[in-house]
Amino acid sequence: MLSHTQLSSAMQRAITLAHRGPADDVNPQVGCVIVDAHGQIVSEGFHAGAGTDHAEIVALTNLHPGLDPATLTAVVTLEPCNHTGKTPPCADALVRSEIGTIVYGQPDLGEQSSGGATKLTTHGRCVIGGIESRATRDLIADWRVRSNIAESGIIAKWAQSLDGRLAAADGTSQWITSAASRRHVHTQRALADVIITTTASVATDNPSLTARHPTGELLVPPKDQPLPVIFGRGSVDQQAVIHRHPALTYRGLNAAPRFAGHDLAADFDQLTDLIGHRPRVFIEAGPTFLNAVLAAQLADQLLIYTAPSLLGGPHHVVEDLGITTLAERFNFAFTGIHRLDTDLVTTLRKDH
């Protein structure tokens, strides 16, 4: 596995390449480099504008056929697309290439083009998102404004059984879903600017909330890790693991920021002050907080991991949302359904 320094260096080169594309195009500026096991660039490319090959395709075309693709890493400024427009999906091309690792900076938030990284994960590729997150965000900021594509949002995530339970009747919940699903969660953490938990979750689980490899090493460097934030009025042990989160150290903080949660909408608005822009927020919390967020209709996206098992019992994921009749229901639109090992991962957007 390449070091964080090597991946950041490759991403910086990809950003430089991206700037060679037109700045006012209907498509975003995207750069791609392919590096070998030593971090040396063996191919590169950029998107020259609508109708031309995407950056990944250019880099793959320029790649020497004698190289072992399993040892290579493709580093792309934007998540590989997952739809057919004027060109075929880049995610499919990367699957066919058999390149072993795909690294990207920003998620593709397009309603039709998103989901490429998840597809690559389902095909057994090692996928890392969020490298050089600020620089890759800045790269496409103007394009997102021109395209009226939301820069970020609030993502409510949970893992459940087929019958919508978070845990068995005795409260045991580790692990409902597979190792593949848990690896996917860590990629989603790395893409977030803020990761939210609650005082209850800290007291019960003492989570670190870092984005990690299965080996325990950080998936992305501290500057690209999500900032942990705690909601709730309960006490929090000053020795809790969350206070040693590397994103806090990077920002010069000695404890995770806290909000009481009396007014969730107002509190979420204040997260912008912590980050410097409207953040991508990832919620990892228990059902009480999830229900509050859902009832207030604050979740822009849902990320649901479903295991093929039945648990029964009292630990429902979603309980009372204040809905009394079908006409009051909260509607979401499916944006992706993928199989991860034995599980399904489902993504949905708020249907305004």
Secondary structure by P-SEA (a helix, b strand, c coil): cccaaaaaaaaaaaaaaaacccccccccbbbbbbbcccccccccbbbcccccccaaaaaaaacccccccccbbbbbcccccccccccccaaaaaaaacccbbbbccccccccccaaaaaaaaaccccccccaaaaaaaaaaaaaaaacccccbbbbbbccccccccccccccccccccaaaaaaaaaaaaaccbbbbcaaaaacccccccccccccccccccccccbbbbbccccccccccccccaaaaaaccccccccccccaaaaaaacccccccccbbbbbccaaaaaaaaaaccccbbbbbbccccccccccccccccccccccbbbbbbccccccccbbbbbbcccc
